[in-house]
Amino acid sequence: MCYVIIGNSAAAVGAVEGIRKYDKEKAIVMISDEPYHTYSRPLISYYLGGNVTEDKMYYRDKDFYVRNNIEAMLGVKAETIDIERKEVILNDKRRIPFEKLLIATGAKPFVPPIQGLDKENVFNFIKFDDVKAIKKVAVKGSKAVVVGAGFSGLKAVEALVQRGVEVTVIDIMSRIMPRVLDEAAASIVAKVLKKHEVKLMLNTSVESILGDEKAEGVLLNGGMELPCDFIILALGVRCNIDIVKGTDINVNRGIIVDERMETNIPGIYAAGDVAEGFNFIENKNMEIPIIPNAYRQGETAGINMAGGNAVFKKGFVMNSMPLLGLPIISAGVAEKKEGIRTKVILDSKNNSYKKFYFKGNKLVGYLLVNDVDRAGIYTDLIRNETDISGFKDSLSRDGLGLISFHREMRKERMLN
C-alpha cells in the first residue's frame, strides 16, 4: 500500500514535499487526467501571449517524479473512490489501492446554459490543452469574444491582445472583476482595455452561439448578433468534487476538511481549489483558490499523511494580476460589510488607486491599482493580525516602511 494523490498541480506538489519531509521511502502514486509534467496554471495566459515557452511552465524540475519516488500516472482519469476497500477506481476500471489518499482535483469551469456550446472554436480557459487549441485560431486580425470579465477572462484578453486579435468582452455584471474591483478601480482598468482597443459590453449576456458546426458569432440577450472567429468561456470555476459524488465524504461547495486538511473519512485528505480551507479573516471554511494557499494546504496534508502533525492556518484570498501593463493586487476582505471601515486614496494624475479595509485596529484587506510597491507590507500586516492603531494614517504614504512601526515591531520584522 502507498500514498495516492489525485491531481498534479500546486496542492499535489505540496503534498509530495510534505510527505517526503517525514517519509523518504514509501512510494507515491500521482494520478492526473492531464498528460503533462506538473505546470503552473496561471502561466497558460503567458504561454498563449507568447511570453513563456512550454519548458518554462513547469512547476518543478523535470526530475521531480523520479527524485521523489513517484509513479506518475498522467493522462489517466480517476473516476471514483471505493472508501471501504481503500481504492481509487480509474476510467479504465483499474483499481489503485491506497493507505492514505489526497484529493487535489482542483476546479472545473462553470458551464453556462448557452445554446451551441458543442460547436468548434468554443474554448474554456483553465488548462494547458485549452490554450494550445486557442493558439491555433488566435491569429493576428482574427476576432474573439471572451465571455466573462473576471480574473481569467481578462488574462485571456491580455494574451489575445498581445497576439493581435480583435477582442470583445461580454459580461452580465455592471463592472469588470466585481468580486475584486469597486466602481472606481474598475473604471481605471476599463480605460486600459479601451486604450488597447478592447470592446467591453457589460450588463449583457450571450443567448446562443451562431454557426453550423463551427462558431461564427454570438446572439446577445438584446437580439444583437456579434460575429467572431472563436469564443472563450471564462465565467469562473467550481470545485471539482465529481470524484466524491456518491461517497460518504462530506461536501459543501468544496470538500469539507479540518485544520489538518483531513476529510470526515480518516486517512482521506483534500487540498487546493477542491477543498474548503479555513479563511481566518472570514472566520470560516471556504475556497481559497490561489497557488500559495493550494501549496500550503497540500503540504499540510502531506505532512499529516506521513505521520507528522501540521495545521493549515492564516489562509486568506489574495490576487496579483498585471493586466496590459497595469498592476493590480488585492488581499483579504474585498467588500464593505458590518464592522468594516474603508479608506480610499485616488491619485488621478498617476492613474492609481488604493483602498484599505479595517476591522477594529487591524487591516483586513486592501486593493491596489497601479501603485503596488508596499503590497508585501500590507499582506504581512493582515497575516500577522498587527495592531495598526499607532500608524494607521501612514498606510497610504509613500514612505511607509519599517520606520513607520514602533521599535519592538521593527526589531521583530528585522529578525524575521
C-alpha positions as CSV (number, residue, x, y, z in Angstrom):
1,M,0.0,0.0,0.0
2,C,1.2,3.5,-0.7
3,Y,0.3,7.2,-0.8
4,V,-2.1,8.1,-3.6
5,I,-2.6,11.7,-4.8
6,I,-5.3,12.6,-7.3
7,G,-4.0,15.7,-9.0
8,N,-0.8,17.1,-10.3
9,S,-0.7,20.8,-9.6
10,A,0.3,23.0,-6.7
11,A,-1.5,21.2,-3.9
12,A,-0.3,17.8,-5.2
13,V,3.3,19.0,-5.3
14,G,3.0,20.5,-1.8
15,A,1.7,17.1,-0.6
16,V,4.6,15.2,-2.1
17,E,7.1,17.6,-0.5
18,G,5.2,17.4,2.8
19,I,5.3,13.6,2.7
20,R,9.0,13.5,1.9
21,K,9.8,15.5,5.0
22,Y,8.7,12.6,7.1
23,D,8.8,9.5,4.8
24,K,11.6,9.2,2.3
25,E,10.9,5.6,1.2
26,K,7.2,4.7,0.7
27,A,6.0,5.0,-2.9
28,I,3.7,7.8,-4.0
29,V,1.2,7.3,-6.9
30,M,0.1,10.5,-8.6
31,I,-2.9,10.4,-10.9
32,S,-3.8,13.2,-13.3
33,D,-6.2,13.4,-16.3
34,E,-3.7,15.7,-18.0
35,P,-0.7,14.2,-19.8
36,Y,1.7,17.0,-18.8
37,H,4.5,17.3,-16.2
38,T,3.3,19.4,-13.3
39,Y,2.9,23.0,-14.6
40,S,1.8,26.4,-13.2
41,R,-1.7,27.0,-14.3
42,P,-1.5,30.9,-14.1
43,L,1.1,30.7,-16.8
44,I,-1.3,29.5,-19.5
45,S,-2.2,33.0,-20.4
46,Y,1.5,33.9,-20.7
47,Y,2.1,30.9,-23.0
48,L,-0.8,32.0,-25.2
49,G,0.5,35.5,-25.3
50,G,3.9,34.3,-26.3
51,N,5.7,35.4,-23.2
52,V,6.8,32.0,-21.9
53,T,7.6,28.7,-23.7
54,E,6.3,25.3,-22.7
55,D,9.6,24.4,-20.9
56,K,9.3,27.5,-18.7
57,M,5.8,26.5,-17.4
58,Y,7.0,23.6,-15.3
59,Y,6.1,23.9,-11.6
60,R,9.0,21.7,-10.6
61,D,12.2,20.4,-12.4
62,K,11.8,17.5,-14.9
63,D,13.3,15.0,-12.4
64,F,10.6,15.8,-9.8
65,Y,8.8,12.4,-10.1
66,V,12.0,10.3,-10.2
67,R,13.6,12.2,-7.3
68,N,10.6,11.7,-5.1
69,N,9.9,8.1,-6.0
70,I,6.6,9.0,-7.7
71,E,4.7,6.7,-10.1
72,A,3.2,9.4,-12.2
73,M,0.0,8.1,-14.0
74,L,-0.5,11.0,-16.4
75,G,-3.3,11.2,-18.9
76,V,-5.4,8.9,-16.7
77,K,-8.7,9.9,-15.1
78,A,-9.7,8.8,-11.6
79,E,-13.5,8.2,-11.7
80,T,-14.4,7.4,-8.1
81,I,-13.2,6.2,-4.7
82,D,-14.1,3.0,-3.0
83,I,-13.8,4.0,0.6
84,E,-14.4,0.6,2.2
85,R,-11.7,-1.1,0.0
86,K,-9.5,1.9,0.1
87,E,-9.1,2.0,-3.7
88,V,-9.2,4.7,-6.4
89,I,-11.1,3.4,-9.5
90,L,-9.8,4.7,-12.8
91,N,-11.7,5.3,-16.0
92,D,-10.2,2.1,-17.5
93,K,-11.6,0.1,-14.4
94,R,-8.2,-0.4,-12.8
95,R,-8.1,-0.1,-9.0
96,I,-5.3,1.7,-7.2
97,P,-5.0,0.7,-3.5
98,F,-4.0,3.4,-1.0
99,E,-3.1,3.7,2.6
100,K,-3.5,7.5,2.7
101,L,-5.3,9.5,-0.1
102,L,-5.2,13.1,-1.1
103,I,-7.8,14.6,-3.4
104,A,-6.4,17.6,-5.2
105,T,-8.6,17.7,-8.3
106,G,-8.7,21.5,-8.4
107,A,-11.6,23.3,-10.1
108,K,-13.5,22.9,-13.3
109,P,-15.0,25.6,-15.5
110,F,-18.6,26.8,-14.9
111,V,-20.6,25.8,-18.0
112,P,-23.3,28.4,-18.7
113,P,-26.7,27.5,-20.2
114,I,-25.9,28.8,-23.7
115,Q,-27.1,27.0,-26.8
116,G,-24.4,25.8,-29.2
117,L,-21.5,25.2,-26.7
118,D,-20.7,22.0,-28.6
119,K,-19.6,23.9,-31.7
120,E,-16.0,24.0,-32.9
121,N,-13.9,27.0,-31.8
122,V,-15.6,27.3,-28.4
123,F,-13.0,27.1,-25.7
124,N,-12.6,27.1,-21.9
125,F,-9.6,28.8,-20.3
126,I,-8.3,26.7,-17.5
127,K,-6.0,24.0,-18.8
128,F,-2.9,23.8,-21.0
129,D,-4.8,22.0,-23.7
130,D,-7.3,24.9,-23.8
131,V,-4.6,27.4,-24.7
132,K,-2.9,25.1,-27.1
133,A,-6.1,24.8,-29.0
134,I,-6.8,28.6,-28.8
135,K,-3.3,29.3,-30.1
136,K,-4.2,27.6,-33.5
137,V,-7.1,30.0,-34.2
138,A,-5.9,33.2,-32.4
139,V,-4.1,34.6,-35.4
140,K,-3.4,38.3,-36.0
141,G,-6.6,40.1,-37.2
142,S,-9.0,37.4,-36.1
143,K,-12.0,38.3,-33.9
144,A,-12.6,36.8,-30.5
145,V,-15.5,37.0,-28.0
146,V,-14.5,36.5,-24.4
147,V,-17.5,35.7,-22.2
148,G,-16.6,36.7,-18.6
149,A,-14.8,39.8,-17.3
150,G,-13.3,38.2,-14.2
151,F,-9.7,37.3,-13.5
152,S,-9.3,34.5,-16.0
153,G,-11.3,36.3,-18.7
154,L,-9.1,39.4,-18.5
155,K,-5.9,37.4,-18.6
156,A,-7.3,35.7,-21.7
157,V,-8.0,39.2,-23.1
158,E,-4.4,40.3,-22.4
159,A,-2.9,37.3,-24.2
160,L,-5.2,37.8,-27.2
161,V,-4.3,41.5,-27.5
162,Q,-0.7,40.5,-27.5
163,R,-1.4,38.2,-30.4
164,G,-3.1,40.9,-32.4
165,V,-6.6,39.6,-32.0
166,E,-9.6,41.9,-32.0
167,V,-11.4,41.2,-28.7
168,T,-14.9,41.9,-27.4
169,V,-15.5,41.1,-23.7
170,I,-19.1,40.3,-22.6
171,D,-20.2,40.1,-19.0
172,I,-23.7,40.1,-17.4
173,M,-22.4,42.2,-14.5
174,S,-22.3,46.0,-14.4
175,R,-18.5,46.2,-14.0
176,I,-15.4,44.1,-14.6
177,M,-14.0,41.9,-11.9
178,P,-16.8,42.7,-9.5
179,R,-15.5,40.4,-6.7
180,V,-12.2,42.4,-6.6
181,L,-12.7,45.8,-8.0
182,D,-15.1,48.6,-6.9
183,E,-16.5,51.1,-9.4
184,A,-13.5,53.5,-9.2
185,A,-10.9,50.7,-9.7
186,A,-13.0,49.0,-12.4
187,S,-13.1,52.4,-14.3
188,I,-9.3,52.6,-14.3
189,V,-9.0,49.1,-15.7
190,A,-11.7,49.7,-18.3
191,K,-9.7,52.7,-19.6
192,V,-6.7,50.5,-20.1
193,L,-8.8,48.0,-22.0
194,K,-10.1,50.7,-24.2
195,K,-6.6,52.0,-24.9
196,H,-5.8,48.6,-26.3
197,E,-9.0,48.7,-28.4
198,V,-10.8,46.0,-26.4
199,K,-14.6,46.4,-26.7
200,L,-16.4,46.0,-23.4
201,M,-20.1,45.0,-23.3
202,L,-21.4,45.0,-19.7
203,N,-24.9,44.2,-18.5
204,T,-25.0,41.8,-21.4
205,S,-25.4,38.0,-21.8
206,V,-24.9,35.5,-24.6
207,E,-28.1,33.6,-25.5
208,S,-26.6,31.3,-28.1
209,I,-23.6,30.6,-30.3
210,L,-24.2,31.1,-34.1
211,G,-22.9,29.0,-36.9
212,D,-23.4,25.4,-38.1
213,E,-20.6,23.1,-37.0
214,K,-18.1,26.0,-36.2
215,A,-18.8,29.1,-34.1
216,E,-19.3,32.2,-36.2
217,G,-20.7,34.6,-33.7
218,V,-22.9,35.1,-30.7
219,L,-26.5,36.1,-30.2
220,L,-26.8,38.6,-27.3
221,N,-29.8,39.0,-24.9
222,G,-30.9,42.2,-26.7
223,G,-31.1,40.4,-30.0
224,M,-27.9,41.7,-31.4
225,E,-25.7,39.3,-33.4
226,L,-21.9,39.7,-33.0
227,P,-19.7,37.9,-35.5
228,C,-16.4,36.3,-34.4
229,D,-13.9,33.6,-35.3
230,F,-13.8,31.9,-31.9
231,I,-15.2,32.2,-28.3
232,I,-13.5,31.8,-24.9
233,L,-15.7,31.0,-21.9
234,A,-14.3,32.4,-18.7
235,L,-17.3,32.6,-16.4
236,G,-15.5,31.3,-13.3
237,V,-14.9,27.9,-11.9
238,R,-16.5,25.4,-9.4
239,C,-14.8,23.0,-7.1
240,N,-14.2,19.8,-9.0
241,I,-15.9,17.4,-6.5
242,D,-17.1,14.9,-9.1
243,I,-14.9,12.1,-7.8
244,V,-16.5,12.1,-4.3
245,K,-20.1,12.2,-5.5
246,G,-21.9,9.1,-4.2
247,T,-19.4,8.6,-1.4
248,D,-19.6,9.4,2.3
249,I,-17.1,12.2,2.0
250,N,-18.7,15.5,3.2
251,V,-19.0,18.3,0.7
252,N,-20.4,21.8,0.6
253,R,-19.3,23.8,-2.4
254,G,-16.0,22.0,-2.0
255,I,-14.8,19.1,0.1
256,I,-15.0,19.9,3.8
257,V,-11.8,19.4,5.7
258,D,-10.5,20.2,9.2
259,E,-7.4,22.2,10.0
260,R,-5.2,19.2,9.2
261,M,-6.8,19.1,5.7
262,E,-8.4,15.7,6.6
263,T,-12.0,14.9,5.5
264,N,-14.6,13.2,7.6
265,I,-13.1,9.9,6.4
266,P,-9.9,9.0,8.3
267,G,-6.9,8.8,6.0
268,I,-8.5,10.7,3.2
269,Y,-7.4,14.4,2.7
270,A,-8.3,17.2,0.3
271,A,-6.3,20.3,-0.6
272,G,-6.3,23.1,-3.1
273,D,-9.2,24.5,-5.1
274,V,-11.3,21.4,-4.5
275,A,-11.2,21.9,-0.7
276,E,-12.8,24.4,1.7
277,G,-9.8,25.5,3.8
278,F,-10.1,27.8,6.8
279,N,-10.1,31.6,5.9
280,F,-9.0,33.2,9.2
281,I,-10.2,36.7,8.1
282,E,-13.7,35.5,7.3
283,N,-13.5,33.0,10.2
284,K,-15.0,30.2,8.2
285,N,-14.1,27.4,5.8
286,M,-14.3,28.4,2.2
287,E,-12.5,28.0,-1.2
288,I,-9.2,29.9,-1.3
289,P,-8.3,29.4,-5.0
290,I,-4.7,30.7,-5.2
291,I,-1.5,28.8,-5.7
292,P,0.3,29.7,-2.4
293,N,-2.7,28.5,-0.3
294,A,-3.1,25.4,-2.5
295,Y,0.6,24.5,-1.9
296,R,0.4,25.1,1.8
297,Q,-2.8,23.1,2.1
298,G,-1.2,20.2,0.1
299,E,2.0,20.4,2.2
300,T,-0.1,20.3,5.4
301,A,-2.0,17.3,4.2
302,G,1.2,15.5,3.1
303,I,2.9,16.0,6.5
304,N,-0.1,14.6,8.2
305,M,-0.4,11.7,5.8
306,A,3.1,10.7,6.6
307,G,2.6,10.8,10.4
308,G,3.6,14.4,11.1
309,N,1.4,17.0,12.8
310,A,0.7,20.1,10.9
311,V,-2.3,22.6,10.6
312,F,-3.3,24.9,7.9
313,K,-3.7,28.4,9.2
314,K,-3.5,32.1,8.2
315,G,-5.2,31.3,4.9
316,F,-6.9,34.2,3.0
317,V,-7.7,35.2,-0.5
318,M,-5.0,37.1,-2.5
319,N,-4.8,38.1,-6.2
320,S,-1.9,39.6,-8.1
321,M,-2.7,40.5,-11.7
322,P,-0.7,42.6,-14.1
323,L,-3.1,43.5,-17.0
324,L,-1.6,45.1,-20.1
325,G,1.0,46.9,-18.1
326,L,-1.4,47.8,-15.2
327,P,-0.5,46.1,-11.9
328,I,-3.5,45.1,-9.7
329,I,-3.1,43.4,-6.3
330,S,-5.7,42.6,-3.7
331,A,-5.9,40.6,-0.5
332,G,-8.3,39.8,2.3
333,V,-11.7,41.5,2.6
334,A,-12.9,42.9,-0.8
335,E,-16.3,44.5,0.2
336,K,-17.6,46.7,2.9
337,K,-19.7,44.8,5.4
338,E,-20.8,45.2,9.0
339,G,-17.9,46.2,11.2
340,I,-15.7,47.1,8.3
341,R,-14.4,50.6,7.6
342,T,-12.7,51.7,4.4
343,K,-10.1,54.3,3.4
344,V,-9.7,55.3,-0.3
345,I,-6.8,57.1,-1.9
346,L,-7.3,58.1,-5.6
347,D,-4.4,59.7,-7.5
348,S,-6.0,60.7,-10.8
349,K,-2.7,62.3,-12.0
350,N,-0.9,59.0,-11.8
351,N,-3.9,56.8,-12.5
352,S,-3.5,54.9,-9.3
353,Y,-6.0,53.8,-6.7
354,K,-5.7,52.3,-3.2
355,K,-8.5,51.0,-0.9
356,F,-7.9,49.7,2.6
357,Y,-10.4,47.7,4.7
358,F,-10.2,47.9,8.5
359,K,-11.8,46.0,11.3
360,G,-11.1,47.5,14.7
361,N,-7.4,48.3,14.8
362,K,-6.4,45.7,12.2
363,L,-6.0,45.8,8.4
364,V,-8.2,43.0,7.0
365,G,-8.0,43.8,3.2
366,Y,-6.6,46.0,0.5
367,L,-6.9,46.8,-3.2
368,L,-4.1,48.4,-5.1
369,V,-4.2,49.5,-8.7
370,N,-1.1,50.9,-10.4
371,D,0.7,51.5,-7.1
372,V,1.7,48.2,-5.6
373,D,5.1,48.7,-4.1
374,R,4.0,48.1,-0.5
375,A,1.8,45.2,-1.1
376,G,4.1,42.9,0.8
377,I,3.9,45.1,3.9
378,Y,0.2,45.3,3.8
379,T,-0.1,41.5,3.4
380,D,2.2,41.0,6.3
381,L,0.1,43.2,8.5
382,I,-3.0,41.2,7.6
383,R,-1.4,37.8,8.1
384,N,0.1,38.8,11.5
385,E,-3.1,40.5,12.6
386,T,-1.0,43.5,13.6
387,D,-2.5,46.3,15.7
388,I,-2.0,49.3,13.4
389,S,-3.6,51.9,15.7
390,G,-0.2,53.6,16.1
391,F,0.4,54.1,12.3
392,K,-2.9,53.7,10.5
393,D,-2.6,57.1,8.9
394,S,0.8,56.1,7.5
395,L,-0.6,53.2,5.4
396,S,-1.1,55.2,2.3
397,R,2.1,57.3,2.5
398,D,4.9,56.7,0.1
399,G,7.3,56.5,3.0
400,L,5.6,53.6,4.7
401,G,8.2,51.0,5.8
402,L,9.9,49.7,8.9
403,I,10.4,53.2,10.2
404,S,6.6,53.5,10.5
405,F,6.4,50.7,13.0
406,H,7.2,51.1,16.7
407,R,10.6,49.9,17.9
408,E,9.7,46.4,19.1
409,M,7.7,45.7,15.9
410,R,10.7,46.9,13.8
411,K,13.0,44.5,15.7
412,E,10.6,41.6,15.3
413,R,10.3,42.1,11.5
414,M,14.1,42.6,11.0
415,L,14.7,39.3,12.9
416,N,12.1,37.5,10.7
